[in-house]
Amino acid sequence: MVKRSIYILLFISLVSCEYFAKETAPDAVVTLGKHYLDKDDLAAVLPQDYNDQDSARIVSAYIYKWATDHLLMERALNNIDQGRQEELDRLVKNYHVELYAQEYLGELTKQNLNTLISEDEINSYYEDRKEDFKLNEDLIQFRYIQLDPLNTDLQKITKLFNKGDLNSLSKLDSLKLTYRNYFLNDSIWVKKSNLFDAMDVINPLNEKFYIKENKTWKLEDSLGVYLVRFNKILTRGDRAPLSYVKPTVKQVLLNKSKLAYIKKLEKDLLNDAINSDQLKINN
């Protein structure tokens, strides 16, 4: 593969010399008319952990793409009318400026924006927008343990599970290595679909029978024994609990803070340019 990539490089160099008789840069590996790639250009496209086969494939693909783009560019310059070319050049120039401006704004924002959002801000935003946080799917609070039917501690685990106080849950957690699967934090709101993913014994066909608030079940199937306890249930259309949407609210507030920071920064930059006569608008 390495030899093949070398042949490809030589072939492209020879072809490009034949069709674009230009002076070649002394360190060029690939030439295409006035354009060329040197060793550093090709090294830059390689990942850190590449091997010889990877490098040959990656370099070959990059060269073909690079050559194709430049050949199309040459054809475009000869076939697109001058007015359209000038329009494209303006777009490229504008994009160049915007790219650097956005990169700089991003760095300034990262360095200077206060990302600490207080609990009061989160609570206030949530309370002020009660209608904005409607659930589009059911949520549940539940805990469960999946056990081997031959588990020697089955009776003890069942008793602790049914009791469900902090001490019992702590003891259950200490026995987790004997479980096939488990989830014990029934104060967390999760999507009902997570329950279906965890076990087949409760599914959309029988959920109305089993999924009820403050209900505990001991169920069995071919995969084992399940201890399941449902705490609370919220259905589609109910108001989402703050604990569930808190990450979303925080991100919304961060975005608002970021936009306000950028707006102020841009305004200050313009004012400074105007006050110092750096920006002048001639009527």
Steps between C-alpha positions, in 0.01 A plus 500: 500500500786740579661432162166550332458842664848599380406400143183708531700802611746460212219447251315814604822700493580384146147557371479845654837596349379391159175698507608798709857587409591710802801527723477248785568602860824335622329315787186396307385139520193548278459776241201614302587805294582781740361303792698248698506293818817453703584244769357718775168534317467123473620435854232738633218277372624190683360407843740454790461122523527407132680199352656460154184358342287777650742768386502376140119491486450837670768679296375355171140604575612848603710549186217392270255733675751788499580449131132467403409821683779698334423361155135599546615841620704546181199405288276731703728798446487439126125439477322710764432858388697780660203650682424175677868452585510841665187412697659173617821685593296738715333205672838339566638827638199547725522141622871548572424802721202332671699184568773689683247723680299202625814315608614804699154547654497133596836528676400820681174341610680191630748709697271769641141378513376414846353151460369479856120499495343534844220281631285812538542581129407145403198490732379842386527411130316171561218660702452785253452260209268232634344432162834454327588179682237249396603137470484337158542152652433319827747518789531266796690466824582135563754258637562143399730204542541206263620182673589144419215275626762295688648800682551382858416847638172531308281505810723749682525726193123490447439602862747791479358608165144508631603693810669767284634733772848656471664234713340219299598660169857539626510127583355418158773708336766299689362180343495635142771263377249215534241670275462454127385859471366772725395863544434617856460878488123543482516875559627561147252559217570282196322433173255212515676354197806445722296251701406308186868493398594359840255211501258316274272384779336846508429634153254724307248216487467459877626835633154621608473207738846534655606865479315657790617739771621341826473147363757224554528185290693175501499360148675218316583407144756280328774754573453516876312650792410869505424714802335822384372796699325802343513825692337776292374533144457798268322469167533681172362854527583533871739771607857371496662500845778751554753228583439346156524820294763672715789427255289645217409811699863552594609475136231747392619750763863447395409567138311817597800613705734424210289697252481795740876492551571489125251780431664722762848417373408586141334824613807599703731424207294719267480785752876490554562507125262795454632699799860454387416594139615158388157443344391774265188501287509753219163634387 
